[in-house]
Amino acid sequence: MKIPSLANIKKELVQRNEAELVDLVLQLSKLNRDNKAYVYFKLFEADDQELYLTMVKEDLEEAFQNANLKSYFTAKKSAQAIRRMMNKSLKLTKEKVTTIELIFFFCEKIIEFGYLKFNHPVINNLYASQVKKIEKLVAGLHEDLQFDYQETLHNFKKYIR
């Protein structure tokens, strides 16, 4: 089956009535948990970025506390799993400031929980890639906001090996 372009899908959606669109959205939300979370977020929490940020931070904090840090291998797997969890949450928002705040939180917790002490290349690269992501996002912000984030970003760069 050939999947049509987004433009074709958009044209078809415009022609549908409201009841059909509601039914389509409900069917999509039943397909998997991510779709359901996305629909819920867009309907109820899209306007309140602070609440969303707090909820995601709580989830990430819990994941960090439950992580297994007995060896570098399990620490690496835990860090990767938490990053995947964070990336799923980042897909729900397009706000650059919220994205930066979540990645800052992730990097803080990587340092706080001692992941970098293992000096494992995968963990170090994971951390470095998140710091690079922050750099790119900060570069796209207004100058006043850039100034606010520069010091924190500089502190995170100290830990890159």
Order of alpha helices (4+ residues) and beta strands (2+ residues): alpha-alpha-alpha-alpha-alpha-alpha-alpha-alpha
